[in-house]
Amino acid sequence: MMPDHTTGGSERKMVACPICGAEFQCSRSLDCWCVRKIVPAAVTEYLAARYDTCVCSNCLERLIGQSEAESPDAMT
């Protein structure tokens, strides 16, 4: 399950990426950095099936790149 960014305030929270462990800020709102990203459905589904928190910008970009170059099952 991915966090719902359509509700809640703009309180920023430090979160550890479940993939690489890097810390980053998440506001869990429509002001969050990730809302501006175009994330393919395959990536959204992959993340929702595996994690209950957001991933960092670097890991999200890597997964988006992999999904464009490979099948979703090849993402790691």
mmCIF file of the N, C-alpha and C atoms, coordinates in Angstrom:
data_MODEL
# 
_entry.id   MODEL 
# 
loop_
_atom_site.group_PDB 
_atom_site.id 
_atom_site.type_symbol 
_atom_site.label_atom_id 
_atom_site.label_alt_id 
_atom_site.label_comp_id 
_atom_site.label_asym_id 
_atom_site.label_entity_id 
_atom_site.label_seq_id 
_atom_site.pdbx_PDB_ins_code 
_atom_site.Cartn_x 
_atom_site.Cartn_y 
_atom_site.Cartn_z 
_atom_site.occupancy 
_atom_site.B_iso_or_equiv 
_atom_site.pdbx_formal_charge 
_atom_site.auth_seq_id 
_atom_site.auth_comp_id 
_atom_site.auth_asym_id 
_atom_site.auth_atom_id 
_atom_site.pdbx_PDB_model_num 
ATOM 1   N N  . MET A 1 1  ? 0.834  -1.177 0.000   1.00 0.00 ? 1  MET A N  1 
ATOM 2   C CA . MET A 1 1  ? 0.000  0.000  0.000   1.00 0.00 ? 1  MET A CA 1 
ATOM 3   C C  . MET A 1 1  ? 0.874  1.234  0.000   1.00 0.00 ? 1  MET A C  1 
ATOM 4   N N  . MET A 1 2  ? 0.610  2.152  -0.911  1.00 0.00 ? 2  MET A N  1 
ATOM 5   C CA . MET A 1 2  ? 1.360  3.398  -0.963  1.00 0.00 ? 2  MET A CA 1 
ATOM 6   C C  . MET A 1 2  ? 0.589  4.469  -0.197  1.00 0.00 ? 2  MET A C  1 
ATOM 7   N N  . PRO A 1 3  ? 1.297  5.421  0.400   1.00 0.00 ? 3  PRO A N  1 
ATOM 8   C CA . PRO A 1 3  ? 0.615  6.483  1.125   1.00 0.00 ? 3  PRO A CA 1 
ATOM 9   C C  . PRO A 1 3  ? -0.310 7.281  0.212   1.00 0.00 ? 3  PRO A C  1 
ATOM 10  N N  . ASP A 1 4  ? -1.398 7.757  0.781   1.00 0.00 ? 4  ASP A N  1 
ATOM 11  C CA . ASP A 1 4  ? -2.354 8.572  0.048   1.00 0.00 ? 4  ASP A CA 1 
ATOM 12  C C  . ASP A 1 4  ? -1.903 10.023 0.135   1.00 0.00 ? 4  ASP A C  1 
ATOM 13  N N  . HIS A 1 5  ? -1.528 10.597 -0.989  1.00 0.00 ? 5  HIS A N  1 
ATOM 14  C CA . HIS A 1 5  ? -1.049 11.974 -1.010  1.00 0.00 ? 5  HIS A CA 1 
ATOM 15  C C  . HIS A 1 5  ? -2.162 12.971 -1.326  1.00 0.00 ? 5  HIS A C  1 
ATOM 16  N N  . THR A 1 6  ? -3.397 12.521 -1.342  1.00 0.00 ? 6  THR A N  1 
ATOM 17  C CA . THR A 1 6  ? -4.491 13.429 -1.668  1.00 0.00 ? 6  THR A CA 1 
ATOM 18  C C  . THR A 1 6  ? -5.107 14.046 -0.429  1.00 0.00 ? 6  THR A C  1 
ATOM 19  N N  . THR A 1 7  ? -4.743 13.552 0.740   1.00 0.00 ? 7  THR A N  1 
ATOM 20  C CA . THR A 1 7  ? -5.293 14.083 1.973   1.00 0.00 ? 7  THR A CA 1 
ATOM 21  C C  . THR A 1 7  ? -4.171 14.424 2.924   1.00 0.00 ? 7  THR A C  1 
ATOM 22  N N  . GLY A 1 8  ? -4.506 15.030 4.014   1.00 0.00 ? 8  GLY A N  1 
ATOM 23  C CA . GLY A 1 8  ? -3.522 15.329 5.043   1.00 0.00 ? 8  GLY A CA 1 
ATOM 24  C C  . GLY A 1 8  ? -2.894 16.696 4.850   1.00 0.00 ? 8  GLY A C  1 
ATOM 25  N N  . GLY A 1 9  ? -2.141 17.107 5.847   1.00 0.00 ? 9  GLY A N  1 
ATOM 26  C CA . GLY A 1 9  ? -1.492 18.408 5.811   1.00 0.00 ? 9  GLY A CA 1 
ATOM 27  C C  . GLY A 1 9  ? -0.178 18.358 5.077   1.00 0.00 ? 9  GLY A C  1 
ATOM 28  N N  . SER A 1 10 ? 0.547  19.450 5.173   1.00 0.00 ? 10 SER A N  1 
ATOM 29  C CA . SER A 1 10 ? 1.828  19.517 4.487   1.00 0.00 ? 10 SER A CA 1 
ATOM 30  C C  . SER A 1 10 ? 2.986  19.312 5.456   1.00 0.00 ? 10 SER A C  1 
ATOM 31  N N  . GLU A 1 11 ? 2.730  18.623 6.559   1.00 0.00 ? 11 GLU A N  1 
ATOM 32  C CA . GLU A 1 11 ? 3.776  18.341 7.534   1.00 0.00 ? 11 GLU A CA 1 
ATOM 33  C C  . GLU A 1 11 ? 4.801  17.402 6.922   1.00 0.00 ? 11 GLU A C  1 
ATOM 34  N N  . ARG A 1 12 ? 6.047  17.839 6.886   1.00 0.00 ? 12 ARG A N  1 
ATOM 35  C CA . ARG A 1 12 ? 7.102  17.018 6.310   1.00 0.00 ? 12 ARG A CA 1 
ATOM 36  C C  . ARG A 1 12 ? 7.628  16.057 7.376   1.00 0.00 ? 12 ARG A C  1 
ATOM 37  N N  . LYS A 1 13 ? 7.899  14.847 6.930   1.00 0.00 ? 13 LYS A N  1 
ATOM 38  C CA . LYS A 1 13 ? 8.356  13.805 7.834   1.00 0.00 ? 13 LYS A CA 1 
ATOM 39  C C  . LYS A 1 13 ? 9.581  13.144 7.217   1.00 0.00 ? 13 LYS A C  1 
ATOM 40  N N  . MET A 1 14 ? 10.572 12.851 8.039   1.00 0.00 ? 14 MET A N  1 
ATOM 41  C CA . MET A 1 14 ? 11.731 12.117 7.556   1.00 0.00 ? 14 MET A CA 1 
ATOM 42  C C  . MET A 1 14 ? 11.356 10.642 7.475   1.00 0.00 ? 14 MET A C  1 
ATOM 43  N N  . VAL A 1 15 ? 11.639 10.048 6.317   1.00 0.00 ? 15 VAL A N  1 
ATOM 44  C CA . VAL A 1 15 ? 11.288 8.662  6.058   1.00 0.00 ? 15 VAL A CA 1 
ATOM 45  C C  . VAL A 1 15 ? 12.534 7.948  5.541   1.00 0.00 ? 15 VAL A C  1 
ATOM 46  N N  . ALA A 1 16 ? 12.713 6.694  5.902   1.00 0.00 ? 16 ALA A N  1 
ATOM 47  C CA . ALA A 1 16 ? 13.815 5.891  5.367   1.00 0.00 ? 16 ALA A CA 1 
ATOM 48  C C  . ALA A 1 16 ? 13.286 5.093  4.183   1.00 0.00 ? 16 ALA A C  1 
ATOM 49  N N  . CYS A 1 17 ? 13.989 5.160  3.068   1.00 0.00 ? 17 CYS A N  1 
ATOM 50  C CA . CYS A 1 17 ? 13.604 4.415  1.873   1.00 0.00 ? 17 CYS A CA 1 
ATOM 51  C C  . CYS A 1 17 ? 13.696 2.917  2.184   1.00 0.00 ? 17 CYS A C  1 
ATOM 52  N N  . PRO A 1 18 ? 12.630 2.167  1.915   1.00 0.00 ? 18 PRO A N  1 
ATOM 53  C CA . PRO A 1 18 ? 12.661 0.732  2.206   1.00 0.00 ? 18 PRO A CA 1 
ATOM 54  C C  . PRO A 1 18 ? 13.560 -0.058 1.253   1.00 0.00 ? 18 PRO A C  1 
ATOM 55  N N  . ILE A 1 19 ? 13.991 0.575  0.171   1.00 0.00 ? 19 ILE A N  1 
ATOM 56  C CA . ILE A 1 19 ? 14.860 -0.121 -0.787  1.00 0.00 ? 19 ILE A CA 1 
ATOM 57  C C  . ILE A 1 19 ? 16.325 0.093  -0.448  1.00 0.00 ? 19 ILE A C  1 
ATOM 58  N N  . CYS A 1 20 ? 16.746 1.353  -0.291  1.00 0.00 ? 20 CYS A N  1 
ATOM 59  C CA . CYS A 1 20 ? 18.178 1.634  -0.093  1.00 0.00 ? 20 CYS A CA 1 
ATOM 60  C C  . CYS A 1 20 ? 18.525 2.149  1.297   1.00 0.00 ? 20 CYS A C  1 
ATOM 61  N N  . GLY A 1 21 ? 17.514 2.537  2.074   1.00 0.00 ? 21 GLY A N  1 
ATOM 62  C CA . GLY A 1 21 ? 17.760 3.028  3.428   1.00 0.00 ? 21 GLY A CA 1 
ATOM 63  C C  . GLY A 1 21 ? 18.035 4.518  3.527   1.00 0.00 ? 21 GLY A C  1 
ATOM 64  N N  . ALA A 1 22 ? 18.106 5.218  2.397   1.00 0.00 ? 22 ALA A N  1 
ATOM 65  C CA . ALA A 1 22 ? 18.367 6.661  2.417   1.00 0.00 ? 22 ALA A CA 1 
ATOM 66  C C  . ALA A 1 22 ? 17.202 7.389  3.083   1.00 0.00 ? 22 ALA A C  1 
ATOM 67  N N  . GLU A 1 23 ? 17.518 8.428  3.847   1.00 0.00 ? 23 GLU A N  1 
ATOM 68  C CA . GLU A 1 23 ? 16.477 9.230  4.469   1.00 0.00 ? 23 GLU A CA 1 
ATOM 69  C C  . GLU A 1 23 ? 16.087 10.369 3.541   1.00 0.00 ? 23 GLU A C  1 
ATOM 70  N N  . PHE A 1 24 ? 14.788 10.669 3.504   1.00 0.00 ? 24 PHE A N  1 
ATOM 71  C CA . PHE A 1 24 ? 14.293 11.761 2.674   1.00 0.00 ? 24 PHE A CA 1 
ATOM 72  C C  . PHE A 1 24 ? 13.030 12.314 3.318   1.00 0.00 ? 24 PHE A C  1 
ATOM 73  N N  . GLN A 1 25 ? 12.613 13.494 2.859   1.00 0.00 ? 25 GLN A N  1 
ATOM 74  C CA . GLN A 1 25 ? 11.417 14.117 3.397   1.00 0.00 ? 25 GLN A CA 1 
ATOM 75  C C  . GLN A 1 25 ? 10.196 13.756 2.572   1.00 0.00 ? 25 GLN A C  1 
ATOM 76  N N  . CYS A 1 26 ? 9.120  13.448 3.272   1.00 0.00 ? 26 CYS A N  1 
ATOM 77  C CA . CYS A 1 26 ? 7.833  13.171 2.634   1.00 0.00 ? 26 CYS A CA 1 
ATOM 78  C C  . CYS A 1 26 ? 6.795  14.024 3.345   1.00 0.00 ? 26 CYS A C  1 
ATOM 79  N N  . SER A 1 27 ? 5.985  14.754 2.569   1.00 0.00 ? 27 SER A N  1 
ATOM 80  C CA . SER A 1 27 ? 4.948  15.570 3.198   1.00 0.00 ? 27 SER A CA 1 
ATOM 81  C C  . SER A 1 27 ? 3.597  14.881 3.192   1.00 0.00 ? 27 SER A C  1 
ATOM 82  N N  . ARG A 1 28 ? 3.504  13.728 2.483   1.00 0.00 ? 28 ARG A N  1 
ATOM 83  C CA . ARG A 1 28 ? 2.248  12.983 2.397   1.00 0.00 ? 28 ARG A CA 1 
ATOM 84  C C  . ARG A 1 28 ? 1.099  13.912 2.038   1.00 0.00 ? 28 ARG A C  1 
ATOM 85  N N  . SER A 1 29 ? 1.356  14.806 1.100   1.00 0.00 ? 29 SER A N  1 
ATOM 86  C CA . SER A 1 29 ? 0.337  15.742 0.639   1.00 0.00 ? 29 SER A CA 1 
ATOM 87  C C  . SER A 1 29 ? 0.562  16.012 -0.841  1.00 0.00 ? 29 SER A C  1 
ATOM 88  N N  . LEU A 1 30 ? -0.292 16.825 -1.411  1.00 0.00 ? 30 LEU A N  1 
ATOM 89  C CA . LEU A 1 30 ? -0.138 17.190 -2.817  1.00 0.00 ? 30 LEU A CA 1 
ATOM 90  C C  . LEU A 1 30 ? 1.058  18.105 -3.049  1.00 0.00 ? 30 LEU A C  1 
ATOM 91  N N  . ASP A 1 31 ? 1.727  18.521 -1.968  1.00 0.00 ? 31 ASP A N  1 
ATOM 92  C CA . ASP A 1 31 ? 2.941  19.332 -2.081  1.00 0.00 ? 31 ASP A CA 1 
ATOM 93  C C  . ASP A 1 31 ? 4.202  18.482 -2.103  1.00 0.00 ? 31 ASP A C  1 
ATOM 94  N N  . CYS A 1 32 ? 4.076  17.173 -1.948  1.00 0.00 ? 32 CYS A N  1 
ATOM 95  C CA . CYS A 1 32 ? 5.237  16.292 -1.890  1.00 0.00 ? 32 CYS A CA 1 
ATOM 96  C C  . CYS A 1 32 ? 5.945  16.239 -3.240  1.00 0.00 ? 32 CYS A C  1 
ATOM 97  N N  . TRP A 1 33 ? 7.251  16.049 -3.220  1.00 0.00 ? 33 TRP A N  1 
ATOM 98  C CA . TRP A 1 33 ? 8.063  16.005 -4.444  1.00 0.00 ? 33 TRP A CA 1 
ATOM 99  C C  . TRP A 1 33 ? 7.605  14.905 -5.394  1.00 0.00 ? 33 TRP A C  1 
ATOM 100 N N  . CYS A 1 34 ? 7.121  13.787 -4.854  1.00 0.00 ? 34 CYS A N  1 
ATOM 101 C CA . CYS A 1 34 ? 6.777  12.643 -5.703  1.00 0.00 ? 34 CYS A CA 1 
ATOM 102 C C  . CYS A 1 34 ? 5.513  12.868 -6.526  1.00 0.00 ? 34 CYS A C  1 
ATOM 103 N N  . VAL A 1 35 ? 4.663  13.779 -6.101  1.00 0.00 ? 35 VAL A N  1 
ATOM 104 C CA . VAL A 1 35 ? 3.421  14.040 -6.824  1.00 0.00 ? 35 VAL A CA 1 
ATOM 105 C C  . VAL A 1 35 ? 3.716  14.587 -8.219  1.00 0.00 ? 35 VAL A C  1 
ATOM 106 N N  . ARG A 1 36 ? 4.850  15.251 -8.373  1.00 0.00 ? 36 ARG A N  1 
ATOM 107 C CA . ARG A 1 36 ? 5.220  15.820 -9.675  1.00 0.00 ? 36 ARG A CA 1 
ATOM 108 C C  . ARG A 1 36 ? 5.844  14.791 -10.616 1.00 0.00 ? 36 ARG A C  1 
ATOM 109 N N  . LYS A 1 37 ? 6.075  13.588 -10.130 1.00 0.00 ? 37 LYS A N  1 
ATOM 110 C CA . LYS A 1 37 ? 6.666  12.533 -10.958 1.00 0.00 ? 37 LYS A CA 1 
ATOM 111 C C  . LYS A 1 37 ? 5.585  11.819 -11.760 1.00 0.00 ? 37 LYS A C  1 
ATOM 112 N N  . ILE A 1 38 ? 5.914  11.454 -12.976 1.00 0.00 ? 38 ILE A N  1 
ATOM 113 C CA . ILE A 1 38 ? 5.031  10.614 -13.781 1.00 0.00 ? 38 ILE A CA 1 
ATOM 114 C C  . ILE A 1 38 ? 5.485  9.184  -13.546 1.00 0.00 ? 38 ILE A C  1 
ATOM 115 N N  . VAL A 1 39 ? 4.662  8.433  -12.837 1.00 0.00 ? 39 VAL A N  1 
ATOM 116 C CA . VAL A 1 39 ? 5.017  7.075  -12.434 1.00 0.00 ? 39 VAL A CA 1 
ATOM 117 C C  . VAL A 1 39 ? 4.131  6.092  -13.205 1.00 0.00 ? 39 VAL A C  1 
ATOM 118 N N  . PRO A 1 40 ? 4.748  5.242  -14.026 1.00 0.00 ? 40 PRO A N  1 
ATOM 119 C CA . PRO A 1 40 ? 3.965  4.255  -14.766 1.00 0.00 ? 40 PRO A CA 1 
ATOM 120 C C  . PRO A 1 40 ? 3.174  3.346  -13.821 1.00 0.00 ? 40 PRO A C  1 
ATOM 121 N N  . ALA A 1 41 ? 2.039  2.876  -14.289 1.00 0.00 ? 41 ALA A N  1 
ATOM 122 C CA . ALA A 1 41 ? 1.190  2.003  -13.478 1.00 0.00 ? 41 ALA A CA 1 
ATOM 123 C C  . ALA A 1 41 ? 1.941  0.773  -12.986 1.00 0.00 ? 41 ALA A C  1 
ATOM 124 N N  . ALA A 1 42 ? 2.819  0.229  -13.821 1.00 0.00 ? 42 ALA A N  1 
ATOM 125 C CA . ALA A 1 42 ? 3.576  -0.969 -13.420 1.00 0.00 ? 42 ALA A CA 1 
ATOM 126 C C  . ALA A 1 42 ? 4.444  -0.681 -12.200 1.00 0.00 ? 42 ALA A C  1 
ATOM 127 N N  . VAL A 1 43 ? 5.020  0.512  -12.123 1.00 0.00 ? 43 VAL A N  1 
ATOM 128 C CA . VAL A 1 43 ? 5.861  0.880  -10.979 1.00 0.00 ? 43 VAL A CA 1 
ATOM 129 C C  . VAL A 1 43 ? 4.991  1.079  -9.743  1.00 0.00 ? 43 VAL A C  1 
ATOM 130 N N  . THR A 1 44 ? 3.876  1.752  -9.900  1.00 0.00 ? 44 THR A N  1 
ATOM 131 C CA . THR A 1 44 ? 2.961  1.961  -8.778  1.00 0.00 ? 44 THR A CA 1 
ATOM 132 C C  . THR A 1 44 ? 2.499  0.626  -8.211  1.00 0.00 ? 44 THR A C  1 
ATOM 133 N N  . GLU A 1 45 ? 2.127  -0.291 -9.081  1.00 0.00 ? 45 GLU A N  1 
ATOM 134 C CA . GLU A 1 45 ? 1.678  -1.615 -8.639  1.00 0.00 ? 45 GLU A CA 1 
ATOM 135 C C  . GLU A 1 45 ? 2.803  -2.380 -7.952  1.00 0.00 ? 45 GLU A C  1 
ATOM 136 N N  . TYR A 1 46 ? 4.009  -2.310 -8.517  1.00 0.00 ? 46 TYR A N  1 
ATOM 137 C CA . TYR A 1 46 ? 5.172  -2.985 -7.936  1.00 0.00 ? 46 TYR A CA 1 
ATOM 138 C C  . TYR A 1 46 ? 5.420  -2.470 -6.511  1.00 0.00 ? 46 TYR A C  1 
ATOM 139 N N  . LEU A 1 47 ? 5.419  -1.153 -6.352  1.00 0.00 ? 47 LEU A N  1 
ATOM 140 C CA . LEU A 1 47 ? 5.682  -0.564 -5.042  1.00 0.00 ? 47 LEU A CA 1 
ATOM 141 C C  . LEU A 1 47 ? 4.566  -0.880 -4.056  1.00 0.00 ? 47 LEU A C  1 
ATOM 142 N N  . ALA A 1 48 ? 3.324  -0.762 -4.488  1.00 0.00 ? 48 ALA A N  1 
ATOM 143 C CA . ALA A 1 48 ? 2.187  -1.006 -3.602  1.00 0.00 ? 48 ALA A CA 1 
ATOM 144 C C  . ALA A 1 48 ? 2.160  -2.448 -3.097  1.00 0.00 ? 48 ALA A C  1 
ATOM 145 N N  . ALA A 1 49 ? 2.622  -3.373 -3.910  1.00 0.00 ? 49 ALA A N  1 
ATOM 146 C CA . ALA A 1 49 ? 2.622  -4.785 -3.516  1.00 0.00 ? 49 ALA A CA 1 
ATOM 147 C C  . ALA A 1 49 ? 3.743  -5.116 -2.528  1.00 0.00 ? 49 ALA A C  1 
ATOM 148 N N  . ARG A 1 50 ? 4.752  -4.259 -2.434  1.00 0.00 ? 50 ARG A N  1 
ATOM 149 C CA . ARG A 1 50 ? 5.923  -4.596 -1.631  1.00 0.00 ? 50 ARG A CA 1 
ATOM 150 C C  . ARG A 1 50 ? 6.178  -3.699 -0.420  1.00 0.00 ? 50 ARG A C  1 
ATOM 151 N N  . TYR A 1 51 ? 5.742  -2.454 -0.481  1.00 0.00 ? 51 TYR A N  1 
ATOM 152 C CA . TYR A 1 51 ? 6.116  -1.486 0.562   1.00 0.00 ? 51 TYR A CA 1 
ATOM 153 C C  . TYR A 1 51 ? 4.891  -0.745 1.075   1.00 0.00 ? 51 TYR A C  1 
ATOM 154 N N  . ASP A 1 52 ? 4.960  -0.316 2.340   1.00 0.00 ? 52 ASP A N  1 
ATOM 155 C CA . ASP A 1 52 ? 3.866  0.464  2.897   1.00 0.00 ? 52 ASP A CA 1 
ATOM 156 C C  . ASP A 1 52 ? 4.280  1.913  3.143   1.00 0.00 ? 52 ASP A C  1 
ATOM 157 N N  . THR A 1 53 ? 5.393  2.300  2.561   1.00 0.00 ? 53 THR A N  1 
ATOM 158 C CA . THR A 1 53 ? 5.863  3.680  2.649   1.00 0.00 ? 53 THR A CA 1 
ATOM 159 C C  . THR A 1 53 ? 6.443  4.086  1.299   1.00 0.00 ? 53 THR A C  1 
ATOM 160 N N  . CYS A 1 54 ? 6.745  5.342  1.180   1.00 0.00 ? 54 CYS A N  1 
ATOM 161 C CA . CYS A 1 54 ? 7.325  5.866  -0.060  1.00 0.00 ? 54 CYS A CA 1 
ATOM 162 C C  . CYS A 1 54 ? 8.773  5.394  -0.216  1.00 0.00 ? 54 CYS A C  1 
ATOM 163 N N  . VAL A 1 55 ? 9.282  5.532  -1.429  1.00 0.00 ? 55 VAL A N  1 
ATOM 164 C CA . VAL A 1 55 ? 10.699 5.283  -1.697  1.00 0.00 ? 55 VAL A CA 1 
ATOM 165 C C  . VAL A 1 55 ? 11.349 6.607  -2.045  1.00 0.00 ? 55 VAL A C  1 
ATOM 166 N N  . CYS A 1 56 ? 12.659 6.668  -1.944  1.00 0.00 ? 56 CYS A N  1 
ATOM 167 C CA . CYS A 1 56 ? 13.375 7.913  -2.221  1.00 0.00 ? 56 CYS A CA 1 
ATOM 168 C C  . CYS A 1 56 ? 13.364 8.239  -3.718  1.00 0.00 ? 56 CYS A C  1 
ATOM 169 N N  . SER A 1 57 ? 13.734 9.458  -4.028  1.00 0.00 ? 57 SER A N  1 
ATOM 170 C CA . SER A 1 57 ? 13.743 9.931  -5.412  1.00 0.00 ? 57 SER A CA 1 
ATOM 171 C C  . SER A 1 57 ? 14.664 9.097  -6.288  1.00 0.00 ? 57 SER A C  1 
ATOM 172 N N  . ASN A 1 58 ? 15.838 8.743  -5.783  1.00 0.00 ? 58 ASN A N  1 
ATOM 173 C CA . ASN A 1 58 ? 16.773 7.942  -6.576  1.00 0.00 ? 58 ASN A CA 1 
ATOM 174 C C  . ASN A 1 58 ? 16.204 6.574  -6.917  1.00 0.00 ? 58 ASN A C  1 
ATOM 175 N N  . CYS A 1 59 ? 15.614 5.905  -5.945  1.00 0.00 ? 59 CYS A N  1 
ATOM 176 C CA . CYS A 1 59 ? 15.049 4.576  -6.195  1.00 0.00 ? 59 CYS A CA 1 
ATOM 177 C C  . CYS A 1 59 ? 13.829 4.675  -7.104  1.00 0.00 ? 59 CYS A C  1 
ATOM 178 N N  . LEU A 1 60 ? 13.007 5.702  -6.911  1.00 0.00 ? 60 LEU A N  1 
ATOM 179 C CA . LEU A 1 60 ? 11.842 5.877  -7.776  1.00 0.00 ? 60 LEU A CA 1 
ATOM 180 C C  . LEU A 1 60 ? 12.285 6.110  -9.214  1.00 0.00 ? 60 LEU A C  1 
ATOM 181 N N  . GLU A 1 61 ? 13.276 6.968  -9.422  1.00 0.00 ? 61 GLU A N  1 
ATOM 182 C CA . GLU A 1 61 ? 13.783 7.222  -10.775 1.00 0.00 ? 61 GLU A CA 1 
ATOM 183 C C  . GLU A 1 61 ? 14.351 5.947  -11.398 1.00 0.00 ? 61 GLU A C  1 
ATOM 184 N N  . ARG A 1 62 ? 15.070 5.158  -10.594 1.00 0.00 ? 62 ARG A N  1 
ATOM 185 C CA . ARG A 1 62 ? 15.642 3.909  -11.103 1.00 0.00 ? 62 ARG A CA 1 
ATOM 186 C C  . ARG A 1 62 ? 14.542 2.944  -11.532 1.00 0.00 ? 62 ARG A C  1 
ATOM 187 N N  . LEU A 1 63 ? 13.497 2.815  -10.711 1.00 0.00 ? 63 LEU A N  1 
ATOM 188 C CA . LEU A 1 63 ? 12.395 1.922  -11.043 1.00 0.00 ? 63 LEU A CA 1 
ATOM 189 C C  . LEU A 1 63 ? 11.636 2.396  -12.277 1.00 0.00 ? 63 LEU A C  1 
ATOM 190 N N  . ILE A 1 64 ? 11.458 3.698  -12.400 1.00 0.00 ? 64 ILE A N  1 
ATOM 191 C CA . ILE A 1 64 ? 10.794 4.242  -13.589 1.00 0.00 ? 64 ILE A CA 1 
ATOM 192 C C  . ILE A 1 64 ? 11.627 3.928  -14.825 1.00 0.00 ? 64 ILE A C  1 
ATOM 193 N N  . GLY A 1 65 ? 12.930 4.135  -14.743 1.00 0.00 ? 65 GLY A N  1 
ATOM 194 C CA . GLY A 1 65 ? 13.820 3.818  -15.864 1.00 0.00 ? 65 GLY A CA 1 
ATOM 195 C C  . GLY A 1 65 ? 13.800 2.357  -16.225 1.00 0.00 ? 65 GLY A C  1 
ATOM 196 N N  . GLN A 1 66 ? 13.809 1.495  -15.214 1.00 0.00 ? 66 GLN A N  1 
ATOM 197 C CA . GLN A 1 66 ? 13.761 0.061  -15.468 1.00 0.00 ? 66 GLN A CA 1 
ATOM 198 C C  . GLN A 1 66 ? 12.447 -0.349 -16.107 1.00 0.00 ? 66 GLN A C  1 
ATOM 199 N N  . SER A 1 67 ? 11.360 0.266  -15.678 1.00 0.00 ? 67 SER A N  1 
ATOM 200 C CA . SER A 1 67 ? 10.064 -0.113 -16.232 1.00 0.00 ? 67 SER A CA 1 
ATOM 201 C C  . SER A 1 67 ? 9.950  0.302  -17.693 1.00 0.00 ? 67 SER A C  1 
ATOM 202 N N  . GLU A 1 68 ? 10.627 1.371  -18.054 1.00 0.00 ? 68 GLU A N  1 
ATOM 203 C CA . GLU A 1 68 ? 10.616 1.822  -19.445 1.00 0.00 ? 68 GLU A CA 1 
ATOM 204 C C  . GLU A 1 68 ? 11.488 0.929  -20.318 1.00 0.00 ? 68 GLU A C  1 
ATOM 205 N N  . ALA A 1 69 ? 12.513 0.323  -19.733 1.00 0.00 ? 69 ALA A N  1 
ATOM 206 C CA . ALA A 1 69 ? 13.456 -0.502 -20.498 1.00 0.00 ? 69 ALA A CA 1 
ATOM 207 C C  . ALA A 1 69 ? 13.155 -2.001 -20.417 1.00 0.00 ? 69 ALA A C  1 
ATOM 208 N N  . GLU A 1 70 ? 12.453 -2.419 -19.364 1.00 0.00 ? 70 GLU A N  1 
ATOM 209 C CA . GLU A 1 70 ? 12.244 -3.840 -19.116 1.00 0.00 ? 70 GLU A CA 1 
ATOM 210 C C  . GLU A 1 70 ? 10.798 -4.113 -18.742 1.00 0.00 ? 70 GLU A C  1 
ATOM 211 N N  . SER A 1 71 ? 10.516 -5.363 -18.513 1.00 0.00 ? 71 SER A N  1 
ATOM 212 C CA . SER A 1 71 ? 9.187  -5.734 -18.007 1.00 0.00 ? 71 SER A CA 1 
ATOM 213 C C  . SER A 1 71 ? 9.128  -5.425 -16.512 1.00 0.00 ? 71 SER A C  1 
ATOM 214 N N  . PRO A 1 72 ? 7.931  -5.182 -15.977 1.00 0.00 ? 72 PRO A N  1 
ATOM 215 C CA . PRO A 1 72 ? 7.790  -4.875 -14.547 1.00 0.00 ? 72 PRO A CA 1 
ATOM 216 C C  . PRO A 1 72 ? 8.334  -5.966 -13.627 1.00 0.00 ? 72 PRO A C  1 
ATOM 217 N N  . ASP A 1 73 ? 8.286  -7.228 -14.053 1.00 0.00 ? 73 ASP A N  1 
ATOM 218 C CA . ASP A 1 73 ? 8.789  -8.319 -13.207 1.00 0.00 ? 73 ASP A CA 1 
ATOM 219 C C  . ASP A 1 73 ? 10.294 -8.252 -13.016 1.00 0.00 ? 73 ASP A C  1 
ATOM 220 N N  . ALA A 1 74 ? 11.004 -7.510 -13.880 1.00 0.00 ? 74 ALA A N  1 
ATOM 221 C CA . ALA A 1 74 ? 12.456 -7.428 -13.795 1.00 0.00 ? 74 ALA A CA 1 
ATOM 222 C C  . ALA A 1 74 ? 12.910 -6.335 -12.822 1.00 0.00 ? 74 ALA A C  1 
ATOM 223 N N  . MET A 1 75 ? 11.979 -5.541 -12.302 1.00 0.00 ? 75 MET A N  1 
ATOM 224 C CA . MET A 1 75 ? 12.342 -4.468 -11.381 1.00 0.00 ? 75 MET A CA 1 
ATOM 225 C C  . MET A 1 75 ? 12.748 -5.039 -10.045 1.00 0.00 ? 75 MET A C  1 
ATOM 226 N N  . THR A 1 76 ? 13.841 -4.514 -9.511  1.00 0.00 ? 76 THR A N  1 
ATOM 227 C CA . THR A 1 76 ? 14.288 -4.918 -8.172  1.00 0.00 ? 76 THR A CA 1 
ATOM 228 C C  . THR A 1 76 ? 14.851 -3.751 -7.447  1.00 0.00 ? 76 THR A C  1 
# 
